[in-house]
Structures are given as structure tokens and as C-alpha cells.
């Protein structure tokens, strides 16, 4: 899916009236337009909040999560709970094994938000849905029709009914990642 670049700038993505979080949501949904992902995909948003250093918003995909998805019985809540638990149980590395450049990048490229995109056959005409949350407490929902393009992306700040638990679990994954990175590399 999408490009192979590990960090994808959000410049040029429309914000749908929701600032950097809207740009992040649009950027992620646009990557999957015209596809039906078999597993949920997670993307972290870097520097999407206005904290110092100055925002350089971008997104970073988590990678292939298909094994974890199957291990959780394809249950969204269990999948997110397991993800947060795995992040919290991940060993803190010896940062001296990283170059000064990597250490600096880890301090200035904060993980402020997260988007999960997945195929939800229960949502009539929209085969692709997404939820985004940030550390400030904002949440967005997005969707794209099965045969839609990036021009058909719809984003709202109204949580879909029944997704409040998923939003809370997604925020927990974000917090776990932010805490791990902050502990390992320090804050900017």
C-alpha cells in the first residue's frame, strides 16, 4: 500500500477543516483508495500538535500487522489492547547503540497522533473506514466508498456510534508508543 518511504510528509494533503489531524487522516485514507485491506493498518502522525519544535507533520506506517490481527481472532478491541501491551512491554534500548542523528530525530519527531484504517463490511457503501486520535484528545472519523478515490474521502469530528471504545483503545496505543519513545530517547 502507498509509497515505500518510511516518513511521509503531510504537506499538500487537504485538512478538511481539522488541521494537521485532518491532513493525517486524508493522507492515510488516500493511500488505501481503491483497495480493500485484509487487516487493519496503523499510521503514526508525527508533530501534528503545535508543541515545540516547530511542526513538521508527517506520517509513519506501523508495518505489517497481519500476524497480530490473526492472533487476536480478527477482533479489533483485542488487537488494539495487544498492541498497547506489546509497546509497554517492549525493552528500552541502549540509546548509545543509535547514531546521534537517530537520537536527535527521535526527540524532535514526536508521535502526536495515530490513525487506524480498516475494511468494515458492516458499513454499507463505505468499504474503508478510519479513526484518528491525538494526544490532545481530538478524534476524527473518516471513510471512503469502495470504488472511491482520494476526492471522495469524507472526514468528520463526530464519532461514529459504537466506536467510542475503539477510539479509547486507539488512543491507548498512541500513548504507549509516545511513552516508550519518550523513555528511550527523551523529550524535545
C-alpha positions, 0 to 999 in steps of 0.5 A: 500500500502507498509509497515505500518511504518510511516518513511521509510528509503531510504537506499538500494533503487537504485538512478538511477543516481539522488541521494537521489531524485532518491532513493525517487522516486524508493522507492515510485514507488516500493511500488505501483508495481503491483497495480493500485491506485484509487487516487493519493498518496503523499510521503514526502522525508525527508533530501534528500538535503545535508543541515545540519544535516547530511542526513538521507533520508527517506520517509513519506506517506501523508495518505489517500487522497481519500476524497480530490481527490473526492472533487476536481472532480478527477482533479489533478491541483485542488487537488494539489492547495487544498492541498497547501491551506489546509497546509497554512491554517492549525493552528500552534500548541502549540509546548509545547503540543509535547514531546521534542523528537517530537520537536527535530525530527521535526527540524532535519527531514526536508521535502526536497522533495515530490513525487506524484504517480498516475494511468494515463490511458492516458499513454499507457503501463505505468499504474503508473506514478510519479513526484518528486520535491525538494526544490532545484528545481530538478524534476524527472519523473518516471513510471512503466508498469502495470504488472511491478515490482520494476526492471522495474521502469524507472526514468528520469530528463526530464519532461514529456510534459504537466506536467510542471504545475503539477510539479509547483503545486507539488512543491507548496505543498512541500513548504507549508508543509516545511513552516508550519513545519518550523513555528511550530517547527523551523529550524535545 
